[in-house]
């Protein structure tokens, strides 16, 4: 089996819902990072790409008709390069990288451009088609921005609770307090703001044409536990989850260039990390926030290492409570998790988050001179994904 490696990665700043990126189509966001990836690898002939594999969770609006293909064409990738769009909801971008790495390992491809995109602002309302023409009653527009919609009535009611209610159940199950969640959220903002001030994201993030946004729009430099504690619960009157300790609706795109070792000649640069293990796991739909636990354990087993050797973790912060539940289950040092901020501060444009955490993990490993890292993400309807990266710049 050929090994798969990460060569370079880039993303847009992540914008708030109805924010600075709200006027940009999702296919244009995706084209932005595809074009930027090619610009970062000037020796690479775009025609040498074997495939573009792209994550997208909604696909109900301007991201329809295989947004991977549309974005690649918009970015000037030759028409001879095929492209496919992957939908595993919040895990779509990470799934795209996992699929691309498998193509490389099996020898089906030498160079795959992976990534993901989401414009939650521009996700449309949909109108269900009636069973017969000209019904006499009213029809209801349904938002495609986030969560369950047009639910099959045969689905058990406990499976189809809101994402927030599902995580309130997780808070009860593991006795995770509002105070812990709020402190975790403030840490996310503090670390993300420091990362931007330190220049950590300068070579990972590219601006979007026509949008005046140079940094992630949701990062709050003034976040404090006292301010977050003052917010009202969003899903239960006496609940623990608020707008302050959950990830916001967001817009953005990310790209990760993967290849074989031989692809270094095509890219004109050496790879920076190896895809050492992959894992997927599924649980009851309402317990989706806990699914990364076993996904990461499986990825580590396939990499042949244990948690004791992991030096950095990028865990997508869908909700503070599910992140804390996962970290507790892994029994790891919380200080190695999301050291440059997480989705609560940075944002969570569904299809783009997998590429973001993979890119950030690769750079954090190099920054901290750690050999092994885990990128993990929870997924609605009860799934989790994880990837283990090996930093090629150190052997410790």
Secondary structure, DSSP 8 states (H G I E B T S, - for coil): ----EEEEEEEE--EETTSTTTTS-HHHHHHHHHHHHHHH-TT--GGG--EEEEE-S--SSTTTTTHHHHHHHHTT--TTSEEEEE--GGGHHHHHHHHHHHHHHTTS-SEEEEEEEEESSS--EEE---SSSS-SS---EEE-SSS--S--TTS-GGGSS-HHHHHHHHHHHHT--HHHHHHHHHHHHHHHHHHHHHTTTTTTEE--TT---SS-TT--TT--HHHHHTS--SSSTT-S--TTSB---EEEEEEEEEE-GGGHHHHTS--SEEEEEEEEEE--GGGGGGTHHHHHHHHHHHHT--GGGEEEEEE--SBHHHHHHHHHHHT--GGGBSTT--HHHH---GGGHHHHHHHHHHHHHHHHT-SEEEEEEEETTTEEEEEEEEETT---
